[in-house]
Amino acid sequence: MKLEQYVESENELTKINTENPYYDQAEWYLALNYFYSNQKDKVKAQFIKIQNSPTHYKSTIADNYLEALKSN
């Protein structure tokens, strides 16, 4: 993702299944991938998914990104 290879990043992150202990991190980085690649429909859905998951480690931070999307 840092190399702006967003398609490749998305492909790898979506391969991580829900049983993986790092799944919540994969969800977060997928959201960031959508955010930085300007995929507005996907990013909004991903941040809402995170926001609505009270056990997700970034659920409150997702609010900030959703607010930033509203101002754009």
PyMOL Python script that loads the backbone (N, CA, C, O; Angstrom):
from pymol import cmd

cmd.read_pdbstr("""\
ATOM      1  N   MET A   1       0.824  -1.181   0.000  1.00  0.00           N
ATOM      2  CA  MET A   1       0.000   0.000   0.000  1.00  0.00           C
ATOM      3  C   MET A   1       0.874   1.252   0.000  1.00  0.00           C
ATOM      4  O   MET A   1       0.551   2.234  -0.669  1.00  0.00           O
ATOM      5  N   LYS A   2       1.974   1.223   0.743  1.00  0.00           N
ATOM      6  CA  LYS A   2       2.863   2.384   0.774  1.00  0.00           C
ATOM      7  C   LYS A   2       3.456   2.674  -0.596  1.00  0.00           C
ATOM      8  O   LYS A   2       3.840   3.806  -0.893  1.00  0.00           O
ATOM      9  N   LEU A   3       3.527   1.650  -1.419  1.00  0.00           N
ATOM     10  CA  LEU A   3       4.062   1.821  -2.770  1.00  0.00           C
ATOM     11  C   LEU A   3       2.965   2.204  -3.766  1.00  0.00           C
ATOM     12  O   LEU A   3       3.181   2.230  -4.978  1.00  0.00           O
ATOM     13  N   GLU A   4       1.782   2.501  -3.219  1.00  0.00           N
ATOM     14  CA  GLU A   4       0.615   2.861  -4.016  1.00  0.00           C
ATOM     15  C   GLU A   4       0.194   1.746  -4.967  1.00  0.00           C
ATOM     16  O   GLU A   4      -0.313   2.008  -6.058  1.00  0.00           O
ATOM     17  N   GLN A   5       0.404   0.524  -4.554  1.00  0.00           N
ATOM     18  CA  GLN A   5      -0.045  -0.641  -5.311  1.00  0.00           C
ATOM     19  C   GLN A   5      -1.364  -1.109  -4.686  1.00  0.00           C
ATOM     20  O   GLN A   5      -1.443  -2.158  -4.047  1.00  0.00           O
ATOM     21  N   TYR A   6      -2.376  -0.300  -4.894  1.00  0.00           N
ATOM     22  CA  TYR A   6      -3.643  -0.485  -4.204  1.00  0.00           C
ATOM     23  C   TYR A   6      -4.381  -1.752  -4.628  1.00  0.00           C
ATOM     24  O   TYR A   6      -4.988  -2.421  -3.791  1.00  0.00           O
ATOM     25  N   VAL A   7      -4.340  -2.082  -5.887  1.00  0.00           N
ATOM     26  CA  VAL A   7      -5.027  -3.282  -6.358  1.00  0.00           C
ATOM     27  C   VAL A   7      -4.387  -4.521  -5.742  1.00  0.00           C
ATOM     28  O   VAL A   7      -5.085  -5.417  -5.267  1.00  0.00           O
ATOM     29  N   GLU A   8      -3.079  -4.568  -5.751  1.00  0.00           N
ATOM     30  CA  GLU A   8      -2.369  -5.703  -5.168  1.00  0.00           C
ATOM     31  C   GLU A   8      -2.626  -5.796  -3.664  1.00  0.00           C
ATOM     32  O   GLU A   8      -2.814  -6.888  -3.126  1.00  0.00           O
ATOM     33  N   SER A   9      -2.632  -4.656  -2.998  1.00  0.00           N
ATOM     34  CA  SER A   9      -2.911  -4.630  -1.558  1.00  0.00           C
ATOM     35  C   SER A   9      -4.311  -5.144  -1.267  1.00  0.00           C
ATOM     36  O   SER A   9      -4.507  -5.948  -0.355  1.00  0.00           O
ATOM     37  N   GLU A  10      -5.278  -4.682  -2.038  1.00  0.00           N
ATOM     38  CA  GLU A  10      -6.653  -5.132  -1.846  1.00  0.00           C
ATOM     39  C   GLU A  10      -6.753  -6.643  -2.044  1.00  0.00           C
ATOM     40  O   GLU A  10      -7.404  -7.332  -1.258  1.00  0.00           O
ATOM     41  N   ASN A  11      -6.117  -7.151  -3.078  1.00  0.00           N
ATOM     42  CA  ASN A  11      -6.151  -8.591  -3.346  1.00  0.00           C
ATOM     43  C   ASN A  11      -5.601  -9.390  -2.178  1.00  0.00           C
ATOM     44  O   ASN A  11      -6.182 -10.403  -1.791  1.00  0.00           O
ATOM     45  N   GLU A  12      -4.503  -8.951  -1.621  1.00  0.00           N
ATOM     46  CA  GLU A  12      -3.887  -9.677  -0.505  1.00  0.00           C
ATOM     47  C   GLU A  12      -4.712  -9.552   0.775  1.00  0.00           C
ATOM     48  O   GLU A  12      -4.898 -10.536   1.492  1.00  0.00           O
ATOM     49  N   LEU A  13      -5.201  -8.364   1.061  1.00  0.00           N
ATOM     50  CA  LEU A  13      -5.963  -8.148   2.295  1.00  0.00           C
ATOM     51  C   LEU A  13      -7.293  -8.893   2.286  1.00  0.00           C
ATOM     52  O   LEU A  13      -7.744  -9.357   3.333  1.00  0.00           O
ATOM     53  N   THR A  14      -7.918  -9.012   1.137  1.00  0.00           N
ATOM     54  CA  THR A  14      -9.201  -9.714   1.073  1.00  0.00           C
ATOM     55  C   THR A  14      -9.036 -11.228   1.151  1.00  0.00           C
ATOM     56  O   THR A  14     -10.025 -11.942   1.318  1.00  0.00           O
ATOM     57  N   LYS A  15      -7.830 -11.727   1.037  1.00  0.00           N
ATOM     58  CA  LYS A  15      -7.576 -13.165   1.181  1.00  0.00           C
ATOM     59  C   LYS A  15      -7.562 -13.611   2.644  1.00  0.00           C
ATOM     60  O   LYS A  15      -7.673 -14.803   2.930  1.00  0.00           O
ATOM     61  N   ILE A  16      -7.428 -12.668   3.563  1.00  0.00           N
ATOM     62  CA  ILE A  16      -7.350 -12.999   4.989  1.00  0.00           C
ATOM     63  C   ILE A  16      -8.755 -13.299   5.490  1.00  0.00           C
ATOM     64  O   ILE A  16      -9.660 -12.473   5.371  1.00  0.00           O
ATOM     65  N   ASN A  17      -8.927 -14.494   6.053  1.00  0.00           N
ATOM     66  CA  ASN A  17     -10.274 -14.885   6.473  1.00  0.00           C
ATOM     67  C   ASN A  17     -10.553 -14.500   7.921  1.00  0.00           C
ATOM     68  O   ASN A  17      -9.652 -14.119   8.667  1.00  0.00           O
ATOM     69  N   THR A  18     -11.800 -14.609   8.290  1.00  0.00           N
ATOM     70  CA  THR A  18     -12.263 -14.164   9.607  1.00  0.00           C
ATOM     71  C   THR A  18     -11.690 -14.983  10.755  1.00  0.00           C
ATOM     72  O   THR A  18     -11.715 -14.528  11.899  1.00  0.00           O
ATOM     73  N   GLU A  19     -11.183 -16.157  10.486  1.00  0.00           N
ATOM     74  CA  GLU A  19     -10.594 -16.996  11.533  1.00  0.00           C
ATOM     75  C   GLU A  19      -9.174 -16.562  11.893  1.00  0.00           C
ATOM     76  O   GLU A  19      -8.637 -16.974  12.921  1.00  0.00           O
ATOM     77  N   ASN A  20      -8.581 -15.746  11.060  1.00  0.00           N
ATOM     78  CA  ASN A  20      -7.221 -15.273  11.291  1.00  0.00           C
ATOM     79  C   ASN A  20      -7.222 -14.288  12.465  1.00  0.00           C
ATOM     80  O   ASN A  20      -8.055 -13.382  12.506  1.00  0.00           O
ATOM     81  N   PRO A  21      -6.298 -14.454  13.421  1.00  0.00           N
ATOM     82  CA  PRO A  21      -6.273 -13.529  14.565  1.00  0.00           C
ATOM     83  C   PRO A  21      -5.979 -12.076  14.176  1.00  0.00           C
ATOM     84  O   PRO A  21      -6.206 -11.168  14.976  1.00  0.00           O
ATOM     85  N   TYR A  22      -5.487 -11.849  12.980  1.00  0.00           N
ATOM     86  CA  TYR A  22      -5.181 -10.501  12.516  1.00  0.00           C
ATOM     87  C   TYR A  22      -6.249  -9.956  11.565  1.00  0.00           C
ATOM     88  O   TYR A  22      -6.015  -8.974  10.860  1.00  0.00           O
ATOM     89  N   TYR A  23      -7.398 -10.585  11.548  1.00  0.00           N
ATOM     90  CA  TYR A  23      -8.458 -10.178  10.629  1.00  0.00           C
ATOM     91  C   TYR A  23      -8.884  -8.725  10.837  1.00  0.00           C
ATOM     92  O   TYR A  23      -9.121  -8.003   9.869  1.00  0.00           O
ATOM     93  N   ASP A  24      -8.981  -8.294  12.100  1.00  0.00           N
ATOM     94  CA  ASP A  24      -9.398  -6.902  12.349  1.00  0.00           C
ATOM     95  C   ASP A  24      -8.382  -5.916  11.792  1.00  0.00           C
ATOM     96  O   ASP A  24      -8.754  -4.842  11.319  1.00  0.00           O
ATOM     97  N   GLN A  25      -7.113  -6.267  11.843  1.00  0.00           N
ATOM     98  CA  GLN A  25      -6.091  -5.404  11.253  1.00  0.00           C
ATOM     99  C   GLN A  25      -6.210  -5.387   9.736  1.00  0.00           C
ATOM    100  O   GLN A  25      -6.040  -4.341   9.109  1.00  0.00           O
ATOM    101  N   ALA A  26      -6.502  -6.537   9.147  1.00  0.00           N
ATOM    102  CA  ALA A  26      -6.688  -6.604   7.699  1.00  0.00           C
ATOM    103  C   ALA A  26      -7.869  -5.732   7.277  1.00  0.00           C
ATOM    104  O   ALA A  26      -7.803  -5.044   6.258  1.00  0.00           O
ATOM    105  N   GLU A  27      -8.956  -5.763   8.066  1.00  0.00           N
ATOM    106  CA  GLU A  27     -10.113  -4.909   7.771  1.00  0.00           C
ATOM    107  C   GLU A  27      -9.724  -3.436   7.795  1.00  0.00           C
ATOM    108  O   GLU A  27     -10.133  -2.658   6.934  1.00  0.00           O
ATOM    109  N   TRP A  28      -8.929  -3.067   8.795  1.00  0.00           N
ATOM    110  CA  TRP A  28      -8.512  -1.671   8.939  1.00  0.00           C
ATOM    111  C   TRP A  28      -7.640  -1.237   7.762  1.00  0.00           C
ATOM    112  O   TRP A  28      -7.856  -0.176   7.177  1.00  0.00           O
ATOM    113  N   TYR A  29      -6.664  -2.057   7.424  1.00  0.00           N
ATOM    114  CA  TYR A  29      -5.778  -1.683   6.323  1.00  0.00           C
ATOM    115  C   TYR A  29      -6.491  -1.713   4.983  1.00  0.00           C
ATOM    116  O   TYR A  29      -6.128  -0.971   4.070  1.00  0.00           O
ATOM    117  N   LEU A  30      -7.494  -2.556   4.857  1.00  0.00           N
ATOM    118  CA  LEU A  30      -8.302  -2.545   3.638  1.00  0.00           C
ATOM    119  C   LEU A  30      -9.062  -1.219   3.535  1.00  0.00           C
ATOM    120  O   LEU A  30      -9.156  -0.633   2.457  1.00  0.00           O
ATOM    121  N   ALA A  31      -9.600  -0.757   4.661  1.00  0.00           N
ATOM    122  CA  ALA A  31     -10.286   0.539   4.671  1.00  0.00           C
ATOM    123  C   ALA A  31      -9.327   1.662   4.288  1.00  0.00           C
ATOM    124  O   ALA A  31      -9.671   2.539   3.496  1.00  0.00           O
ATOM    125  N   LEU A  32      -8.126   1.630   4.854  1.00  0.00           N
ATOM    126  CA  LEU A  32      -7.133   2.657   4.504  1.00  0.00           C
ATOM    127  C   LEU A  32      -6.741   2.568   3.036  1.00  0.00           C
ATOM    128  O   LEU A  32      -6.537   3.588   2.378  1.00  0.00           O
ATOM    129  N   ASN A  33      -6.638   1.361   2.533  1.00  0.00           N
ATOM    130  CA  ASN A  33      -6.321   1.161   1.120  1.00  0.00           C
ATOM    131  C   ASN A  33      -7.394   1.826   0.249  1.00  0.00           C
ATOM    132  O   ASN A  33      -7.075   2.523  -0.714  1.00  0.00           O
ATOM    133  N   TYR A  34      -8.651   1.606   0.593  1.00  0.00           N
ATOM    134  CA  TYR A  34      -9.740   2.250  -0.147  1.00  0.00           C
ATOM    135  C   TYR A  34      -9.690   3.768   0.007  1.00  0.00           C
ATOM    136  O   TYR A  34      -9.920   4.503  -0.953  1.00  0.00           O
ATOM    137  N   PHE A  35      -9.393   4.226   1.200  1.00  0.00           N
ATOM    138  CA  PHE A  35      -9.331   5.663   1.467  1.00  0.00           C
ATOM    139  C   PHE A  35      -8.271   6.338   0.597  1.00  0.00           C
ATOM    140  O   PHE A  35      -8.543   7.338  -0.067  1.00  0.00           O
ATOM    141  N   TYR A  36      -7.067   5.781   0.610  1.00  0.00           N
ATOM    142  CA  TYR A  36      -5.967   6.415  -0.124  1.00  0.00           C
ATOM    143  C   TYR A  36      -6.028   6.194  -1.628  1.00  0.00           C
ATOM    144  O   TYR A  36      -5.396   6.928  -2.388  1.00  0.00           O
ATOM    145  N   SER A  37      -6.783   5.190  -2.065  1.00  0.00           N
ATOM    146  CA  SER A  37      -6.945   4.987  -3.507  1.00  0.00           C
ATOM    147  C   SER A  37      -8.229   5.641  -4.021  1.00  0.00           C
ATOM    148  O   SER A  37      -8.610   5.476  -5.180  1.00  0.00           O
ATOM    149  N   ASN A  38      -8.893   6.394  -3.117  1.00  0.00           N
ATOM    150  CA  ASN A  38     -10.060   7.201  -3.477  1.00  0.00           C
ATOM    151  C   ASN A  38     -11.231   6.368  -4.007  1.00  0.00           C
ATOM    152  O   ASN A  38     -11.912   6.769  -4.951  1.00  0.00           O
ATOM    153  N   GLN A  39     -11.454   5.212  -3.392  1.00  0.00           N
ATOM    154  CA  GLN A  39     -12.590   4.359  -3.741  1.00  0.00           C
ATOM    155  C   GLN A  39     -13.723   4.653  -2.752  1.00  0.00           C
ATOM    156  O   GLN A  39     -13.941   3.910  -1.795  1.00  0.00           O
ATOM    157  N   LYS A  40     -14.424   5.735  -3.002  1.00  0.00           N
ATOM    158  CA  LYS A  40     -15.359   6.292  -2.021  1.00  0.00           C
ATOM    159  C   LYS A  40     -16.469   5.346  -1.590  1.00  0.00           C
ATOM    160  O   LYS A  40     -16.797   5.305  -0.404  1.00  0.00           O
ATOM    161  N   ASP A  41     -17.054   4.593  -2.497  1.00  0.00           N
ATOM    162  CA  ASP A  41     -18.128   3.679  -2.116  1.00  0.00           C
ATOM    163  C   ASP A  41     -17.605   2.562  -1.211  1.00  0.00           C
ATOM    164  O   ASP A  41     -18.220   2.221  -0.200  1.00  0.00           O
ATOM    165  N   LYS A  42     -16.476   2.012  -1.592  1.00  0.00           N
ATOM    166  CA  LYS A  42     -15.905   0.918  -0.811  1.00  0.00           C
ATOM    167  C   LYS A  42     -15.401   1.397   0.543  1.00  0.00           C
ATOM    168  O   LYS A  42     -15.586   0.715   1.552  1.00  0.00           O
ATOM    169  N   VAL A  43     -14.771   2.551   0.573  1.00  0.00           N
ATOM    170  CA  VAL A  43     -14.211   3.040   1.832  1.00  0.00           C
ATOM    171  C   VAL A  43     -15.313   3.342   2.837  1.00  0.00           C
ATOM    172  O   VAL A  43     -15.176   3.036   4.021  1.00  0.00           O
ATOM    173  N   LYS A  44     -16.377   3.925   2.384  1.00  0.00           N
ATOM    174  CA  LYS A  44     -17.473   4.249   3.301  1.00  0.00           C
ATOM    175  C   LYS A  44     -18.062   2.973   3.895  1.00  0.00           C
ATOM    176  O   LYS A  44     -18.284   2.893   5.103  1.00  0.00           O
ATOM    177  N   ALA A  45     -18.311   1.992   3.062  1.00  0.00           N
ATOM    178  CA  ALA A  45     -18.870   0.723   3.539  1.00  0.00           C
ATOM    179  C   ALA A  45     -17.925   0.041   4.527  1.00  0.00           C
ATOM    180  O   ALA A  45     -18.367  -0.519   5.530  1.00  0.00           O
ATOM    181  N   GLN A  46     -16.633   0.088   4.240  1.00  0.00           N
ATOM    182  CA  GLN A  46     -15.657  -0.572   5.108  1.00  0.00           C
ATOM    183  C   GLN A  46     -15.551   0.137   6.460  1.00  0.00           C
ATOM    184  O   GLN A  46     -15.504  -0.522   7.499  1.00  0.00           O
ATOM    185  N   PHE A  47     -15.515   1.452   6.458  1.00  0.00           N
ATOM    186  CA  PHE A  47     -15.448   2.186   7.727  1.00  0.00           C
ATOM    187  C   PHE A  47     -16.736   2.016   8.538  1.00  0.00           C
ATOM    188  O   PHE A  47     -16.682   1.938   9.765  1.00  0.00           O
ATOM    189  N   ILE A  48     -17.877   1.959   7.878  1.00  0.00           N
ATOM    190  CA  ILE A  48     -19.133   1.729   8.599  1.00  0.00           C
ATOM    191  C   ILE A  48     -19.135   0.340   9.226  1.00  0.00           C
ATOM    192  O   ILE A  48     -19.590   0.161  10.356  1.00  0.00           O
ATOM    193  N   LYS A  49     -18.628  -0.632   8.494  1.00  0.00           N
ATOM    194  CA  LYS A  49     -18.522  -1.993   9.027  1.00  0.00           C
ATOM    195  C   LYS A  49     -17.658  -2.002  10.290  1.00  0.00           C
ATOM    196  O   LYS A  49     -18.017  -2.629  11.286  1.00  0.00           O
ATOM    197  N   ILE A  50     -16.542  -1.319  10.247  1.00  0.00           N
ATOM    198  CA  ILE A  50     -15.640  -1.236  11.409  1.00  0.00           C
ATOM    199  C   ILE A  50     -16.312  -0.463  12.538  1.00  0.00           C
ATOM    200  O   ILE A  50     -16.263  -0.880  13.695  1.00  0.00           O
ATOM    201  N   GLN A  51     -16.925   0.635  12.210  1.00  0.00           N
ATOM    202  CA  GLN A  51     -17.601   1.483  13.204  1.00  0.00           C
ATOM    203  C   GLN A  51     -18.695   0.707  13.942  1.00  0.00           C
ATOM    204  O   GLN A  51     -18.892   0.896  15.143  1.00  0.00           O
ATOM    205  N   ASN A  52     -19.392  -0.151  13.234  1.00  0.00           N
ATOM    206  CA  ASN A  52     -20.500  -0.909  13.814  1.00  0.00           C
ATOM    207  C   ASN A  52     -20.058  -2.161  14.565  1.00  0.00           C
ATOM    208  O   ASN A  52     -20.891  -2.904  15.084  1.00  0.00           O
ATOM    209  N   SER A  53     -18.780  -2.388  14.620  1.00  0.00           N
ATOM    210  CA  SER A  53     -18.250  -3.540  15.345  1.00  0.00           C
ATOM    211  C   SER A  53     -17.603  -3.039  16.636  1.00  0.00           C
ATOM    212  O   SER A  53     -16.453  -2.598  16.621  1.00  0.00           O
ATOM    213  N   PRO A  54     -18.331  -3.104  17.754  1.00  0.00           N
ATOM    214  CA  PRO A  54     -17.822  -2.523  19.001  1.00  0.00           C
ATOM    215  C   PRO A  54     -16.540  -3.173  19.520  1.00  0.00           C
ATOM    216  O   PRO A  54     -15.824  -2.572  20.321  1.00  0.00           O
ATOM    217  N   THR A  55     -16.248  -4.385  19.074  1.00  0.00           N
ATOM    218  CA  THR A  55     -15.023  -5.056  19.529  1.00  0.00           C
ATOM    219  C   THR A  55     -13.835  -4.787  18.616  1.00  0.00           C
ATOM    220  O   THR A  55     -12.715  -5.202  18.914  1.00  0.00           O
ATOM    221  N   HIS A  56     -14.072  -4.098  17.513  1.00  0.00           N
ATOM    222  CA  HIS A  56     -12.965  -3.805  16.585  1.00  0.00           C
ATOM    223  C   HIS A  56     -12.039  -2.777  17.228  1.00  0.00           C
ATOM    224  O   HIS A  56     -12.494  -1.788  17.802  1.00  0.00           O
ATOM    225  N   TYR A  57     -10.747  -3.022  17.125  1.00  0.00           N
ATOM    226  CA  TYR A  57      -9.787  -2.163  17.815  1.00  0.00           C
ATOM    227  C   TYR A  57      -9.720  -0.738  17.268  1.00  0.00           C
ATOM    228  O   TYR A  57      -9.127   0.132  17.907  1.00  0.00           O
ATOM    229  N   LYS A  58     -10.308  -0.482  16.113  1.00  0.00           N
ATOM    230  CA  LYS A  58     -10.297   0.866  15.524  1.00  0.00           C
ATOM    231  C   LYS A  58     -11.708   1.410  15.313  1.00  0.00           C
ATOM    232  O   LYS A  58     -11.904   2.314  14.501  1.00  0.00           O
ATOM    233  N   SER A  59     -12.680   0.876  16.024  1.00  0.00           N
ATOM    234  CA  SER A  59     -14.071   1.284  15.777  1.00  0.00           C
ATOM    235  C   SER A  59     -14.295   2.782  16.014  1.00  0.00           C
ATOM    236  O   SER A  59     -15.051   3.414  15.276  1.00  0.00           O
ATOM    237  N   THR A  60     -13.662   3.345  17.014  1.00  0.00           N
ATOM    238  CA  THR A  60     -13.876   4.776  17.272  1.00  0.00           C
ATOM    239  C   THR A  60     -13.099   5.657  16.295  1.00  0.00           C
ATOM    240  O   THR A  60     -13.537   6.763  15.977  1.00  0.00           O
ATOM    241  N   ILE A  61     -11.973   5.186  15.828  1.00  0.00           N
ATOM    242  CA  ILE A  61     -11.177   5.967  14.870  1.00  0.00           C
ATOM    243  C   ILE A  61     -11.852   5.993  13.503  1.00  0.00           C
ATOM    244  O   ILE A  61     -11.677   6.942  12.738  1.00  0.00           O
ATOM    245  N   ALA A  62     -12.618   4.960  13.199  1.00  0.00           N
ATOM    246  CA  ALA A  62     -13.348   4.930  11.924  1.00  0.00           C
ATOM    247  C   ALA A  62     -14.277   6.131  11.811  1.00  0.00           C
ATOM    248  O   ALA A  62     -14.521   6.633  10.714  1.00  0.00           O
ATOM    249  N   ASP A  63     -14.798   6.594  12.953  1.00  0.00           N
ATOM    250  CA  ASP A  63     -15.655   7.784  12.965  1.00  0.00           C
ATOM    251  C   ASP A  63     -14.947   8.988  12.348  1.00  0.00           C
ATOM    252  O   ASP A  63     -15.540   9.740  11.574  1.00  0.00           O
ATOM    253  N   ASN A  64     -13.690   9.159  12.694  1.00  0.00           N
ATOM    254  CA  ASN A  64     -12.922  10.300  12.183  1.00  0.00           C
ATOM    255  C   ASN A  64     -12.800  10.259  10.664  1.00  0.00           C
ATOM    256  O   ASN A  64     -12.940  11.279   9.989  1.00  0.00           O
ATOM    257  N   TYR A  65     -12.541   9.089  10.147  1.00  0.00           N
ATOM    258  CA  TYR A  65     -12.423   8.948   8.681  1.00  0.00           C
ATOM    259  C   TYR A  65     -13.765   9.176   8.001  1.00  0.00           C
ATOM    260  O   TYR A  65     -13.822   9.797   6.940  1.00  0.00           O
ATOM    261  N   LEU A  66     -14.839   8.684   8.596  1.00  0.00           N
ATOM    262  CA  LEU A  66     -16.156   8.922   8.019  1.00  0.00           C
ATOM    263  C   LEU A  66     -16.504  10.407   7.996  1.00  0.00           C
ATOM    264  O   LEU A  66     -17.108  10.894   7.040  1.00  0.00           O
ATOM    265  N   GLU A  67     -16.123  11.120   9.048  1.00  0.00           N
ATOM    266  CA  GLU A  67     -16.330  12.570   9.065  1.00  0.00           C
ATOM    267  C   GLU A  67     -15.508  13.255   7.974  1.00  0.00           C
ATOM    268  O   GLU A  67     -15.984  14.180   7.316  1.00  0.00           O
ATOM    269  N   ALA A  68     -14.278  12.796   7.789  1.00  0.00           N
ATOM    270  CA  ALA A  68     -13.426  13.373   6.750  1.00  0.00           C
ATOM    271  C   ALA A  68     -14.014  13.134   5.372  1.00  0.00           C
ATOM    272  O   ALA A  68     -13.901  13.986   4.490  1.00  0.00           O
ATOM    273  N   LEU A  69     -14.637  11.989   5.181  1.00  0.00           N
ATOM    274  CA  LEU A  69     -15.268  11.697   3.892  1.00  0.00           C
ATOM    275  C   LEU A  69     -16.453  12.629   3.617  1.00  0.00           C
ATOM    276  O   LEU A  69     -16.699  13.016   2.475  1.00  0.00           O
ATOM    277  N   LYS A  70     -17.174  12.978   4.670  1.00  0.00           N
ATOM    278  CA  LYS A  70     -18.328  13.882   4.523  1.00  0.00           C
ATOM    279  C   LYS A  70     -17.895  15.266   4.066  1.00  0.00           C
ATOM    280  O   LYS A  70     -18.614  15.934   3.324  1.00  0.00           O
ATOM    281  N   SER A  71     -16.722  15.692   4.509  1.00  0.00           N
ATOM    282  CA  SER A  71     -16.261  17.046   4.175  1.00  0.00           C
ATOM    283  C   SER A  71     -15.640  17.126   2.788  1.00  0.00           C
ATOM    284  O   SER A  71     -15.346  18.220   2.308  1.00  0.00           O
ATOM    285  N   ASN A  72     -15.436  15.990   2.140  1.00  0.00           N
ATOM    286  CA  ASN A  72     -14.846  15.993   0.793  1.00  0.00           C
ATOM    287  C   ASN A  72     -15.903  16.020  -0.274  1.00  0.00           C
ATOM    288  O   ASN A  72     -15.581  16.026  -1.462  1.00  0.00           O
TER     289      ASN A  72
END
""", "prot")
cmd.dss("prot")
cmd.show_as("cartoon", "prot")
cmd.util.cbc("prot")
cmd.orient("prot")
